[in-house]
């Protein structure tokens, strides 16, 4: 008869490892890493008390920005164009390709956009043409258009700007091969957008307008041309209203570049939108001539840093006031979001979203010194509650605009919102408490329903470029398990335990985790998995009633504590080896939403690892006492 440990190993294919989490050796390793990372993170805090970090340089951002400045005014921006071209040539891979970052593998999008820019500037490498011919089957118009559209599917948010840029650069010679975008819909009231099934996501209305107008102007003069042309003026007025004061749409160089290049190519080089966008681009270029994918993630990084450091942060009252003051106090022009949410940055181009709102709410809970009422918290909670989708999950920016990914419920964001609700619920006014409790129940039901059979969840914002499908169920499971394990609700325990079993089953022999089973270990995913296992350690040690469970999983998992400890020990060893050989903070590109861009951020490894080590150390101290 199988023992209880053997039973869980059989169910989840987990190898037994007898080592346990205890002893001075591991506490010494944890203290050594924690002390170093803590000091490093504090040293990176900006004078204004936020953490701004440093996003990696991006071939996509650089190629689109260089092209935009070239078509707006090549002579005026010659120095920026020359420096950008130099960076592109220096970061080109030996076979003539580009990845999204210098650390990324070659991909179609980065290579095609870089090629288009260099082609326009008469500097296109022959090796790149060979690569693209293999990717598309040929480098003719039909092959490029069909290849790009197939890659991105029904969502035209990114595929249409790519194709329009290629046509403007001369890589594609026939405009009629490129689909139209219904720019005239931007003239309708924003409240009706969710009913129109738009071909772009909620944040991309500026691209819908600018790309749509250019494609319209390059189209045939059919009987509908004058009718559509009559909407151009109104759409340009909307575009002007959407542009932030610094000119950068969403603080993103690619989106800003796509809008400005289309405006210039459509005959609007002197339009205020075009000029302000060009100003944003030259103000955000790096010294090496490249652009990052976004200006910064200061709001997101500050939330991660506060969570990792805990309440013992210098000048915490000032930091609390800064975070509270970064909430949006106006209806956002992009998404129509009401006041009360937080964005990924405190800069003008950011927009409120669920993940950053949840992160800011959790950070303020860490920083508070008492249970005093904080008005921004109630407004933030209400903002999240109003955003929750009908299916019970949480989207990113807008409630159910369409079937596109940003508007779908996402497990990592849903779990993050769950944690924010539970931390603050008891301190809220009575009616808001009631709404919170109902929302928590709906979130948990949705997370339970969407959990994969193996116990994982697939996140929206993070992927692994080593995965064939570029997804990262390890990240999704780790984030969701960590926040489910914090929950006091009885519905949270069982899916959390299944998530733990998944994480245990996909740990690599070196002690680390990749984005999915059998992928190379990375600090990013290892640290998130360790945070989850440490947070869930007591949960898996307890018997939890789960009447709805028909199998033996719950009973088996209730004896998984020792296996969980063994996995944590191996994970600590993995991080310690990376720490000692100086590679703990090496750049590790992660996926940026559905469009499958890749970027790295210098503070991810630091904050993720520090948060995991802090949790493990606290647990060891508690157990030893």
C-alpha positions in Angstrom: 0.0 0.0 0.0 1.3 3.4 -0.9 2.3 5.8 2.0 0.7 9.2 2.1 3.9 10.8 0.7 4.1 8.3 -2.0 0.5 8.9 -2.9 1.1 12.6 -3.5 4.2 11.8 -5.5 2.2 9.4 -7.6 -0.6 11.9 -8.3 1.6 14.8 -9.1 4.9 13.1 -10.2 6.9 14.8 -7.5 10.3 13.2 -6.6 10.8 12.8 -2.9 13.6 14.8 -1.4 14.3 14.3 2.3 15.9 17.6 3.0 14.0 20.0 5.3 13.9 23.8 5.7 15.8 24.3 8.9 19.3 25.0 10.3 21.8 27.9 10.5 23.2 27.2 7.1 20.1 28.2 5.2 19.4 31.1 7.6 22.9 32.3 6.9 22.4 32.2 3.1 19.0 33.9 3.4 20.4 36.6 5.7 23.4 37.2 3.4 21.2 37.6 0.3 18.4 39.6 2.1 20.8 42.1 3.5 22.5 42.7 0.2 19.3 43.0 -1.8 17.7 45.2 0.7 20.5 47.7 0.7 20.7 47.5 -3.1 17.0 48.2 -3.5 17.0 51.1 -1.0 20.0 52.6 -2.9 17.9 52.6 -6.1 15.1 54.6 -4.6 14.7 58.0 -6.4 14.9 61.3 -4.5 11.1 61.6 -4.9 10.7 58.4 -2.9 9.6 56.2 -5.9 11.5 53.4 -7.6 11.8 54.1 -11.3 14.1 51.2 -12.3 15.4 50.9 -15.9 13.6 49.1 -18.6 15.7 47.4 -21.3 16.4 49.0 -24.6 14.0 47.7 -27.3 14.6 47.0 -31.0 10.8 47.6 -31.6 10.8 50.9 -29.8 14.0 52.0 -31.4 13.1 51.1 -35.0 9.7 52.7 -34.8 11.0 55.8 -33.2 13.8 56.2 -35.7 11.4 55.7 -38.6 8.9 58.2 -37.1 11.5 60.9 -36.6 12.8 60.2 -40.2 9.4 60.8 -41.8 8.5 63.8 -39.6 11.7 65.7 -40.3 14.8 63.7 -41.2 17.1 66.7 -41.3 16.0 68.1 -38.0 16.2 64.8 -36.1 19.3 63.5 -38.0 21.4 63.0 -34.8 18.7 60.8 -33.3 18.2 58.9 -36.5 21.9 58.3 -36.8 22.3 57.1 -33.2 19.3 54.8 -33.4 20.5 53.2 -36.6 23.9 52.7 -35.0 22.3 50.9 -32.1 20.2 48.8 -34.3 23.2 47.7 -36.3 25.3 47.0 -33.2 22.5 44.8 -31.6 21.7 42.9 -34.8 22.2 39.1 -34.3 24.8 37.3 -36.6 22.0 36.0 -38.9 20.6 39.5 -39.5 17.8 39.4 -37.0 16.7 41.2 -33.8 15.0 40.2 -30.7 12.9 42.6 -28.7 15.8 43.2 -26.3 19.5 42.5 -26.7 19.0 39.4 -24.5 16.0 38.2 -26.5 15.8 35.6 -29.2 15.2 36.7 -32.7 11.6 37.2 -33.6 9.5 38.3 -36.6 8.2 41.6 -35.2 11.4 43.1 -34.0 13.2 42.0 -37.2 10.5 43.2 -39.6 10.3 46.6 -38.0 14.1 47.0 -37.8 14.4 45.9 -41.4 11.6 48.4 -42.5 13.4 51.3 -40.8 16.8 50.4 -42.3 15.3 49.7 -45.7 13.7 53.2 -45.7 17.1 54.7 -44.8 18.9 52.6 -47.5 20.8 50.6 -44.9 18.9 47.2 -44.9 21.2 44.1 -44.4 20.9 41.3 -46.9 20.9 38.7 -44.1 17.7 40.2 -42.7 15.9 39.8 -46.1 16.9 36.2 -46.1 15.5 35.6 -42.6 12.2 37.3 -43.4 11.9 35.3 -46.6 12.2 32.1 -44.6 9.7 33.4 -42.0 7.0 34.4 -44.5 7.8 32.0 -47.3 8.7 35.0 -49.5 9.2 38.7 -49.0 6.4 39.8 -51.3 3.4 41.9 -50.2 1.0 39.1 -49.9 3.3 36.9 -47.8 4.2 39.6 -45.4 0.6 40.8 -44.9 -0.7 37.3 -44.4 2.2 36.3 -42.1 1.7 39.3 -39.8 -2.1 39.0 -39.7 -1.8 35.3 -38.9 0.8 35.9 -36.2 -1.5 38.3 -34.3 -4.8 36.8 -35.1 -8.1 38.8 -34.9 -6.6 41.6 -32.8 -5.4 44.3 -35.2 -3.9 46.5 -32.4 -0.3 45.7 -33.4 -0.6 44.0 -36.8 -2.1 46.9 -38.6 0.5 49.5 -37.4 3.3 47.1 -38.4 1.9 46.7 -41.9 1.2 50.4 -42.4 4.8 51.2 -41.3 6.1 48.6 -43.8 4.0 50.1 -46.5 5.2 53.6 -45.6 8.8 52.5 -45.7 8.4 50.8 -49.1 8.8 47.2 -47.9 5.2 46.6 -48.9 4.3 48.1 -52.2 0.5 47.7 -52.4 -1.6 49.5 -49.9 -4.7 47.6 -51.0 -3.3 44.4 -49.4 -3.6 46.0 -46.0 -7.0 46.0 -44.1 -8.7 49.2 -43.1 -9.3 50.4 -39.5 -12.6 52.1 -38.8 -11.1 55.4 -37.5 -14.5 57.1 -37.8 -15.9 55.1 -34.9 -13.7 57.2 -32.6 -16.2 60.0 -33.2 -18.9 58.1 -31.3 -19.3 58.5 -27.6 -16.8 56.4 -25.7 -19.5 54.7 -23.6 -20.7 52.7 -26.7 -17.2 51.3 -27.6 -17.8 48.1 -25.6 -20.8 47.3 -27.8 -18.9 47.7 -31.1 -16.5 44.8 -30.9 -13.6 47.0 -32.0 -10.7 45.3 -33.7 -8.2 47.0 -31.3 -8.0 46.9 -27.5 -9.3 49.7 -25.3 -6.0 51.5 -24.9 -5.2 51.7 -28.6 -7.8 54.3 -29.8 -5.0 56.7 -30.9 -3.6 53.9 -33.2 -7.1 53.2 -34.5 -7.4 56.9 -35.5 -3.9 57.6 -36.9 -3.4 54.3 -38.6 -7.0 54.3 -39.9 -6.7 57.8 -41.4 -3.4 57.0 -43.2 -4.8 53.7 -44.6 -7.9 55.6 -45.7 -5.9 58.3 -47.4 -3.9 55.6 -49.3 -7.0 53.7 -50.3 -9.0 53.8 -53.5 -11.4 56.7 -54.1 -14.6 54.7 -53.9 -18.1 56.1 -53.4 -17.6 55.7 -49.6 -14.4 57.7 -49.6 -16.0 61.2 -49.2 -18.3 59.9 -46.4 -15.3 58.5 -44.4 -13.2 61.5 -45.2 -15.9 63.7 -43.5 -15.0 62.0 -40.2 -11.3 62.8 -40.4 -11.5 66.2 -38.8 -13.6 64.9 -35.9 -11.3 62.0 -35.3 -8.3 64.2 -35.3 -10.0 66.3 -32.6 -10.5 63.2 -30.5 -6.8 62.2 -31.1 -5.7 65.7 -29.9 -7.8 65.3 -26.7 -6.3 61.9 -26.0 -2.7 63.0 -26.2 -1.1 63.6 -22.8 0.6 66.9 -22.1 4.1 65.4 -22.7 3.1 64.0 -26.1 3.6 60.3 -25.2 0.6 58.0 -25.7 0.7 55.5 -22.7 4.4 56.6 -22.1 5.1 54.0 -24.9 7.6 54.8 -27.6 6.1 52.3 -30.1 2.5 53.6 -29.8 3.6 57.2 -29.9 5.9 56.5 -32.9 3.1 54.6 -34.8 0.7 57.5 -34.3 3.2 60.2 -35.3 4.6 58.4 -38.4 1.0 57.8 -39.6 0.1 61.5 -39.0 3.2 62.6 -40.9 2.7 60.2 -43.8 -1.0 61.3 -44.0 0.1 64.9 -44.5 0.0 66.1 -40.9 3.6 66.7 -40.2 2.9 70.1 -38.7 -0.1 69.0 -36.7 0.2 69.6 -32.9 -0.2 65.9 -32.2 2.7 65.0 -34.5 5.0 67.7 -33.1 4.2 66.8 -29.4 4.8 63.1 -30.2 8.2 63.9 -31.7 9.1 65.9 -28.6 8.2 62.9 -26.5 10.5 60.7 -28.5 13.5 62.9 -28.3 13.0 63.5 -24.6 12.9 59.7 -23.9 15.8 58.4 -26.0 18.6 56.8 -24.1 22.2 58.0 -24.3 23.1 54.9 -26.4 20.6 56.0 -29.1 17.9 53.4 -28.1 14.4 53.6 -26.7 12.8 51.4 -24.0 9.4 49.9 -24.5 7.9 52.4 -22.0 9.3 55.4 -20.1 9.2 53.7 -16.7 7.1 51.5 -14.4 7.5 53.7 -11.3 4.1 52.9 -9.9 4.4 49.2 -10.4 8.0 49.0 -9.2 7.3 51.1 -6.1 4.5 48.7 -5.1 6.8 45.7 -5.7 9.6 47.4 -3.7 7.3 48.2 -0.7 6.0 44.7 -0.6 9.5 43.3 -0.7 11.0 45.6 1.9 8.1 45.5 4.3 7.1 48.3 6.8 10.7 49.0 7.9 11.2 51.6 5.1 12.8 55.0 5.8 10.4 57.9 5.6 7.4 55.6 5.2 4.9 58.3 5.9 6.1 60.4 3.0 6.1 57.3 0.7 2.5 56.5 1.7 1.5 60.1 0.9 3.3 59.9 -2.5 1.5 56.6 -3.5 -1.9 57.9 -2.3 -1.3 61.1 -4.3 -0.7 59.2 -7.5 -4.2 58.0 -7.8 -6.1 59.3 -10.9 -8.5 62.1 -9.9 -10.1 62.5 -13.3 -11.9 60.4 -15.8 -9.2 59.0 -18.1 -9.5 60.0 -21.7 -8.1 56.8 -23.1 -10.3 54.2 -21.4 -13.1 56.3 -19.9 -12.1 54.9 -16.5 -13.5 56.8 -13.6 -11.2 58.4 -10.9 -9.8 56.2 -8.2 -7.3 53.8 -9.9 -3.6 53.8 -10.2 -1.3 53.4 -13.2 2.0 51.8 -13.8 3.7 55.2 -13.6 3.2 58.6 -12.2 3.9 60.2 -15.6 1.2 61.9 -17.7 0.9 59.1 -20.3 0.0 56.3 -17.9 -3.5 55.0 -17.5 -5.2 53.4 -14.5 -5.4 49.6 -14.4 -6.4 46.8 -12.1 -2.9 45.3 -11.5 -1.3 48.6 -10.5 -4.3 49.6 -8.4 -4.2 46.4 -6.5 -0.4 46.8 -6.0 -0.8 50.3 -4.7 -3.5 49.3 -2.3 -1.4 46.5 -0.9 1.6 48.9 -0.6 -0.4 51.4 1.3 -1.5 48.6 3.7 2.1 47.7 4.3 3.1 51.4 4.9 0.2 52.3 7.2 1.0 52.7 10.9 -2.6 52.4 12.2 -6.1 51.7 11.0 -6.9 55.3 10.2 -9.2 56.0 7.3 -7.4 56.7 4.0 -9.9 58.2 1.5 -7.8 57.0 -1.5 -8.1 53.4 -0.4 -11.9 53.4 -0.4 -11.9 55.1 -3.9 -9.4 52.5 -5.1 -11.5 49.6 -3.8 -14.6 51.0 -5.4 -12.7 51.5 -8.7 -11.7 47.8 -8.7 -15.2 46.7 -7.8 -16.7 48.7 -10.7 -14.1 47.1 -13.1 -14.9 43.5 -12.2 -16.2 41.6 -15.2 -19.6 39.8 -15.3 -17.8 36.4 -15.2 -16.4 37.3 -11.8 -12.8 37.9 -12.9 -10.8 41.1 -13.2 -9.7 42.6 -16.5 -6.9 45.1 -17.0 -8.2 48.5 -18.2 -11.9 48.2 -19.1 -14.9 46.1 -18.2 -15.7 43.9 -21.1 -15.0 46.2 -24.1 -14.5 43.2 -26.4 -13.2 39.7 -26.7 -9.6 41.0 -26.9 -7.2 40.0 -24.1 -7.0 43.3 -22.2 -10.7 43.2 -21.6 -10.8 39.5 -20.6 -10.5 38.4 -17.0 -7.0 37.5 -16.0 -6.0 35.1 -13.2 -2.9 37.0 -12.0 -4.8 40.3 -11.9 -7.8 38.7 -10.3 -5.7 37.1 -7.5 -3.9 40.4 -7.0 -7.2 42.3 -6.6 -8.5 39.6 -4.3 -5.5 40.2 -2.0 -6.2 44.0 -2.0 -9.8 43.4 -1.1 -9.1 41.1 1.8 -6.4 43.3 3.3 -8.6 46.3 3.5 -12.1 44.9 3.8 -12.5 45.0 7.5 -11.4 48.7 7.6 -13.9 49.9 5.0 -17.3 51.5 5.5 -20.1 48.9 6.0 -21.6 49.1 2.5 -18.2 48.9 0.9 -17.4 45.9 3.0 -20.5 44.1 1.8 -19.6 44.8 -1.8 -16.0 43.6 -1.2 -17.2 40.3 0.3 -19.5 39.6 -2.6 -16.7 40.5 -5.0 -14.2 38.2 -3.2 -16.6 35.3 -3.5 -17.1 35.9 -7.3 -13.3 36.2 -7.8 -12.7 32.9 -6.0 -15.3 31.1 -8.0 -13.8 32.4 -11.2 -10.3 31.4 -10.2 -11.5 28.0 -9.3 -13.4 27.6 -12.6 -10.4 28.7 -14.7 -7.7 26.7 -13.0 -6.1 24.2 -15.5 -6.4 20.5 -14.8 -2.7 20.4 -13.8 -3.3 23.2 -11.2 -1.8 26.1 -13.1 -3.2 29.4 -14.4 -1.9 31.3 -17.5 -1.2 34.9 -16.8 -1.7 37.8 -19.1 1.3 40.0 -18.6 4.2 37.6 -18.1 5.5 34.9 -20.5 8.7 32.9 -21.1 10.5 33.4 -24.4 11.9 29.8 -24.1 8.4 28.3 -24.2 7.1 27.1 -27.6 3.8 29.0 -26.9 5.6 31.8 -25.1 3.4 31.4 -22.0 4.3 31.1 -18.4 1.9 29.0 -16.3 4.5 28.9 -13.5 4.2 32.7 -13.1 0.4 32.5 -13.2 0.3 29.7 -10.7 2.9 31.3 -8.4 1.1 34.7 -8.3 -2.3 33.2 -7.8 -1.2 30.7 -5.1 0.6 33.4 -3.2 -2.5 35.6 -3.0 -5.0 32.7 -2.5 -2.8 31.5 0.4 -3.3 34.9 2.1 -7.1 34.6 1.9 -9.3 33.7 4.8 -12.1 32.5 2.6 -12.8 28.7 2.6 -13.0 28.7 -1.2 -9.4 29.7 -1.5 -7.7 26.7 0.0 -8.4 24.0 -2.5 -7.3 25.8 -5.7 -4.3 27.1 -3.8 -3.3 23.5 -2.9 -3.7 22.4 -6.4 -1.5 25.3 -7.5 1.1 24.3 -5.0 1.1 20.7 -6.4 1.7 22.1 -9.9 4.6 24.2 -8.8 6.2 21.3 -7.0 5.8 19.1 -10.0 7.6 21.5 -12.4 10.6 22.4 -10.3 13.9 21.8 -12.2 16.7 19.6 -11.0 18.8 22.7 -10.4 16.3 23.9 -7.9 14.9 26.7 -10.0 11.8 27.2 -12.1 11.3 28.2 -15.7 8.1 29.6 -17.1 6.8 26.1 -17.6 7.8 22.5 -17.1 11.4 21.6 -18.4 12.2 25.2 -19.4 15.5 26.8 -18.3 15.4 28.1 -14.7 15.2 31.9 -14.2 15.5 34.1 -11.1 12.2 35.8 -12.1 10.1 32.6 -12.0 12.1 30.9 -9.2 11.5 33.8 -6.8 7.8 34.0 -7.6 7.5 30.3 -7.0 9.3 30.5 -3.7 7.1 33.3 -2.5 4.1 31.2 -3.3 5.4 28.0 -1.6 6.4 29.9 1.5 3.1 31.7 1.7 1.2 28.4 1.2 3.4 26.3 3.5 1.1 26.3 6.4 -1.9 25.9 4.2 -0.7 22.6 2.7 0.1 21.3 6.2 -3.5 21.7 7.3 -6.5 19.5 6.5 -9.1 21.7 4.8 -12.7 20.7 4.3 -13.6 20.5 0.7 -16.8 18.7 0.3 -17.0 19.5 -3.4 -13.8 17.5 -4.1 -14.4 14.0 -5.4 -10.8 12.7 -5.6 -8.0 12.3 -3.1 -6.1 15.4 -4.0 -7.1 17.4 -0.9 -6.2 14.5 1.4 -2.9 13.9 -0.3 -2.0 17.6 -0.3 -2.6 17.9 3.4 0.7 15.9 3.9 2.8 17.9 1.4 4.4 20.3 3.8 7.7 18.3 3.9 7.9 18.1 0.1 7.2 21.9 0.0 10.0 22.6 2.4 12.4 20.5 0.3 11.5 22.5 -2.8 12.1 25.8 -1.0 15.5 24.6 0.1 16.5 23.7 -3.4 15.1 27.0 -4.6 17.2 28.9 -2.0 20.3 27.0 -3.2 19.5 28.1 -6.8 19.2 31.7 -5.9 22.3 31.6 -3.7 24.4 30.1 -6.5 23.2 33.0 -8.8 24.0 35.4 -6.0 27.5 34.2 -5.5 28.4 34.1 -9.2 27.0 37.6 -9.7 24.2 36.6 -12.1 21.3 37.1 -9.8 20.3 40.3 -11.5 21.1 39.4 -15.0 18.5 40.7 -17.5 15.7 38.1 -18.0 13.2 39.2 -20.7 9.5 38.5 -19.8 6.5 38.7 -22.0 4.6 41.9 -22.3 0.9 41.0 -22.7 -0.8 39.3 -25.7 1.2 41.1 -28.4 4.2 39.0 -27.3 6.7 41.8 -26.8 9.6 41.0 -24.5 11.3 43.4 -22.1 13.4 43.2 -18.9 13.4 45.5 -15.9 16.4 45.8 -13.6 14.3 45.8 -10.4 12.3 42.6 -11.1 14.9 40.1 -9.9 15.7 42.2 -6.9 12.2 42.8 -5.7 11.0 39.3 -6.5 13.9 37.6 -4.8 13.9 39.9 -1.8 10.1 39.3 -1.3 10.6 35.5 -1.4 13.6 35.5 1.0 11.8 37.8 3.4 8.8 35.5 3.5 10.9 32.4 4.0 13.0 34.0 6.7 9.9 35.1 8.6 8.5 31.7 8.4 11.7 30.1 9.7 11.9 32.5 12.6 8.3 31.7 13.5 8.8 28.0 13.3 12.0 28.1 15.4 10.1 30.1 18.1 
